[in-house]
Amino acid sequence: MQASRNPLQFRTIEFKKDKNEIVILDQTKLPDAETYITLRTVEDVYRAMKIMQVRGAPLIGVTAAYGLVLAGKKSSRNDVEKAAHYLQSVRPTAINLTWAIKRMLARASQATDLYAGLLEEANEIRQNDVVSCQKMGEYGAALLKDTSSVMVHCNAGALATSGIGTALGVLYTAQTQGKQCTVYSCETRPLLQGARLTTWELTRNDIETYVLCDNMVATYMPDMDLVLVGADRIAASGDTANKVGTCGIAIIAQYCAVPFYVVAPISTFDFACASGRDIPIEKRDEDEIRKFDTRNIVAERAKVCNPAFDVTPADLITGIVTEQGILHQPLKQSIEKMRKNVK
């Protein structure tokens, strides 16, 4: 299968070999400005992932891979290993980060030319992401009717990957098949990835899009044909960590008898993680809640909760769309069967 570029005429990440630097689309500036910034050091990569200039589980993995390429220039394997441990600590929930780093370290241990080997592996990780997105799009598009209303949460599109995206990639593929989708994007507090990023993507691709405040989900769910979300880590049981708020959407979807599908590549599965109870949940800075832009919106003496993710139990998930096909209930058995076929 020939990999296709994302249809949106932007690139989330590009490695400049001649300068040994990474160029990324700064997602903190969207939707106001399409701004590209250059990452020249491992510290630059760490910061870009920490403050979410680059985000999305698959793209985090790709970015970390190229971060180790930066570390491999005129450095030793020991330096690369130190950089790997440093980068792995930045976003603890997204398993794609650990998956990509393990691949890079394995390649580093075998390469006769350290830099060339790391660059080749990072390019392969990126290309695999592009192809996986395309395949997930094709499998997932079959779930949509000729005309569908679809609810999404956070951003699981081309901005979160090197390709057309996971959940939103399904919508782009359906569009190329002549299907019409009306999308209801939850704003996704506190950083508004759904409002800022998903709407930017979808409207650029001429997909009719409405923004919902997160507390409007129950009001609009009865009118939905489908819910599509991405994932940051999927346990062997099928329990799935995704942007906080996803679990509540799944509960409402089940009550309203609306199919709820997760779209994620195999690199997002953590087969060593038995259930959602074992998934580490990243806690982020209180100021993401305390401030709206620069204005304080929380009383100074109030305490703040800011988990970046929640875990949706497997029994609330209708199915999981992967690049190898759709996993159906019972998810634990379907995942185990898939695991045996993973190289």
ZAMARGU-4260 file (C-alpha; in steps of 0.2 Angstrom, whole numbers, plus 5000, padded with zeros to 4 digits):
<rodrens>
0) 5000/5000/5000 | 5007/5017/4995 | 5007/5029/5010 | 4997/5046/5007 | 5002/5063/5014
5) 4989/5071/5025 | 4976/5080/5015 | 4978/5097/5025 | 4994/5104/5017 | 5004/5106/5033
10) 5017/5095/5041 | 5018/5092/5059 | 5036/5087/5059 | 5051/5087/5047 | 5069/5082/5050
15) 5082/5093/5042 | 5097/5081/5039 | 5109/5095/5032 | 5107/5105/5048 | 5103/5091/5060
20) 5087/5099/5067 | 5069/5096/5068 | 5055/5108/5062 | 5038/5106/5070 | 5022/5115/5069
25) 5019/5125/5085 | 5002/5119/5090 | 5001/5131/5105 | 4999/5145/5092 | 4984/5137/5083
30) 4971/5142/5077 | 4977/5160/5076 | 4994/5157/5067 | 5002/5142/5058 | 5020/5144/5065
35) 5034/5133/5063 | 5049/5132/5075 | 5066/5123/5075 | 5072/5111/5088 | 5091/5109/5089
40) 5094/5100/5105 | 5087/5086/5116 | 5082/5099/5128 | 5072/5108/5115 | 5063/5092/5111
45) 5059/5089/5129 | 5052/5107/5131 | 5041/5106/5115 | 5033/5090/5121 | 5031/5096/5139
50) 5022/5112/5134 | 5013/5103/5120 | 5020/5113/5105 | 5020/5095/5099 | 5007/5083/5105
55) 4997/5067/5101 | 5003/5050/5106 | 5009/5044/5089 | 5018/5061/5085 | 5026/5061/5102
60) 5034/5045/5098 | 5040/5051/5081 | 5047/5067/5089 | 5056/5058/5102 | 5064/5047/5089
65) 5071/5062/5080 | 5076/5069/5096 | 5088/5054/5098 | 5094/5057/5081 | 5099/5074/5087
70) 5108/5066/5102 | 5117/5054/5091 | 5126/5067/5081 | 5145/5067/5087 | 5139/5057/5102
75) 5142/5040/5110 | 5129/5027/5113 | 5130/5031/5131 | 5125/5049/5127 | 5110/5043/5117
80) 5104/5031/5131 | 5105/5046/5143 | 5094/5057/5131 | 5082/5042/5130 | 5079/5041/5148
85) 5077/5060/5149 | 5064/5061/5135 | 5055/5046/5141 | 5050/5055/5157 | 5042/5070/5149
90) 5024/5062/5145 | 5022/5046/5156 | 5005/5041/5149 | 5008/5040/5131 | 5015/5023/5128
95) 5020/5027/5110 | 5034/5037/5118 | 5042/5022/5126 | 5038/5011/5111 | 5048/5023/5100
100) 5062/5025/5112 | 5064/5006/5114 | 5065/5004/5095 | 5078/5018/5094 | 5089/5011/5108
105) 5088/4993/5100 | 5094/5001/5083 | 5108/5011/5092 | 5115/4995/5100 | 5116/4986/5083
110) 5122/5001/5072 | 5140/5002/5065 | 5136/5020/5061 | 5127/5027/5076 | 5120/5042/5068
115) 5115/5034/5051 | 5106/5020/5060 | 5096/5031/5071 | 5091/5042/5057 | 5085/5027/5047
120) 5075/5020/5062 | 5067/5037/5065 | 5062/5039/5047 | 5055/5021/5047 | 5045/5025/5063
125) 5038/5040/5055 | 5034/5031/5039 | 5025/5017/5049 | 5014/5030/5057 | 5009/5037/5040
130) 5004/5020/5033 | 4996/5015/5049 | 4985/5031/5049 | 4980/5027/5031 | 4975/5009/5035
135) 4965/5014/5051 | 4956/5027/5040 | 4951/5014/5028 | 4945/5001/5041 | 4936/5015/5051
140) 4927/5023/5037 | 4917/5007/5034 | 4908/5011/5051 | 4901/5027/5044 | 4885/5028/5035
145) 4883/5039/5019 | 4878/5053/5030 | 4883/5053/5049 | 4884/5064/5064 | 4900/5060/5074
150) 4906/5066/5091 | 4925/5068/5094 | 4935/5073/5109 | 4952/5082/5110 | 4962/5080/5094
155) 4966/5064/5086 | 4970/5070/5069 | 4984/5074/5057 | 4990/5086/5071 | 4993/5071/5082
160) 5002/5060/5070 | 5014/5061/5055 | 4999/5056/5043 | 4981/5059/5042 | 4977/5055/5060
165) 4968/5041/5070 | 4950/5046/5074 | 4950/5061/5062 | 4959/5051/5049 | 4943/5040/5048
170) 4933/5055/5044 | 4945/5061/5030 | 4945/5044/5022 | 4926/5043/5023 | 4926/5060/5014
175) 4936/5054/5000 | 4923/5040/4998 | 4909/5052/4996 | 4902/5051/5013 | 4896/5066/5022
180) 4900/5069/5040 | 4894/5082/5052 | 4907/5083/5067 | 4903/5088/5085 | 4920/5092/5093
185) 4921/5094/5112 | 4931/5109/5117 | 4942/5098/5128 | 4946/5109/5143 | 4958/5115/5150
190) 4969/5117/5134 | 4955/5117/5122 | 4963/5104/5109 | 4946/5101/5102 | 4941/5119/5100
195) 4958/5125/5094 | 4965/5111/5085 | 4951/5099/5079 | 4941/5113/5072 | 4956/5120/5063
200) 4959/5104/5054 | 4942/5099/5050 | 4936/5115/5043 | 4952/5116/5032 | 4946/5100/5025
205) 4929/5107/5022 | 4920/5096/5035 | 4905/5103/5044 | 4910/5106/5062 | 4902/5111/5078
210) 4910/5115/5094 | 4902/5108/5110 | 4907/5114/5128 | 4912/5098/5137 | 4896/5099/5148
215) 4885/5098/5132 | 4889/5080/5128 | 4873/5073/5136 | 4862/5086/5127 | 4869/5081/5109
220) 4873/5063/5111 | 4856/5056/5107 | 4858/5064/5089 | 4875/5055/5086 | 4878/5040/5075
225) 4895/5037/5082 | 4908/5043/5094 | 4927/5042/5088 | 4941/5045/5100 | 4960/5042/5100
230) 4970/5034/5113 | 4987/5037/5123 | 4988/5019/5130 | 4978/5004/5129 | 4980/4990/5142
235) 4979/4971/5138 | 4961/4971/5145 | 4955/4985/5132 | 4954/4998/5146 | 4960/5014/5137
240) 4968/5030/5143 | 4964/5046/5133 | 4962/5064/5136 | 4952/5067/5152 | 4934/5068/5149
245) 4933/5053/5137 | 4927/5041/5150 | 4912/5052/5154 | 4908/5053/5135 | 4909/5034/5134
250) 4896/5032/5149 | 4884/5044/5141 | 4886/5035/5124 | 4882/5019/5131 | 4867/5026/5140
255) 4861/5033/5123 | 4865/5017/5114 | 4878/5026/5102 | 4893/5016/5096 | 4909/5021/5104
260) 4925/5017/5095 | 4943/5020/5099 | 4955/5023/5084 | 4974/5019/5088 | 4989/5010/5081
265) 4996/4995/5088 | 5010/5005/5095 | 4998/5012/5107 | 4994/4995/5115 | 5004/4991/5131
270) 5002/4972/5131 | 5012/4972/5148 | 4999/4982/5156 | 4985/4971/5163 | 4972/4984/5165
275) 4968/5002/5166 | 4972/5003/5185 | 4991/5000/5180 | 4991/5015/5167 | 5001/5030/5174
280) 4991/5046/5173 | 5000/5062/5170 | 4996/5077/5182 | 4999/5094/5174 | 5002/5111/5180
285) 4988/5119/5190 | 4989/5135/5180 | 4981/5126/5165 | 4966/5127/5176 | 4968/5142/5186
290) 4971/5154/5171 | 4961/5156/5155 | 4973/5164/5144 | 4981/5176/5156 | 4966/5179/5167
295) 4964/5171/5184 | 4948/5161/5185 | 4950/5151/5201 | 4951/5158/5219 | 4968/5159/5225
300) 4965/5148/5240 | 4956/5134/5230 | 4965/5118/5226 | 4965/5112/5208 | 4964/5095/5200
305) 4972/5093/5183 | 4974/5075/5177 | 4978/5075/5158 | 4970/5058/5155 | 4956/5047/5161
310) 4954/5028/5158 | 4938/5021/5149 | 4934/5004/5154 | 4934/4991/5140 | 4916/4987/5143
315) 4911/5004/5137 | 4920/5003/5121 | 4911/4996/5106 | 4927/4992/5096 | 4945/4997/5093
320) 4951/5002/5075 | 4969/4997/5072 | 4979/4996/5056 | 4976/4977/5056 | 4957/4979/5057
325) 4944/4982/5070 | 4944/4973/5087 | 4927/4969/5093 | 4921/4963/5110 | 4926/4954/5120
330) 4941/4966/5119 | 4953/4956/5130 | 4952/4941/5119 | 4953/4951/5103 | 4968/4960/5109
335) 4977/4944/5114 | 4973/4937/5097 | 4981/4952/5089 | 4996/4952/5100 | 5001/4935/5094
340) 5002/4941/5076 | 5012/4957/5081 | 5030/4955/5076
</rodrens>
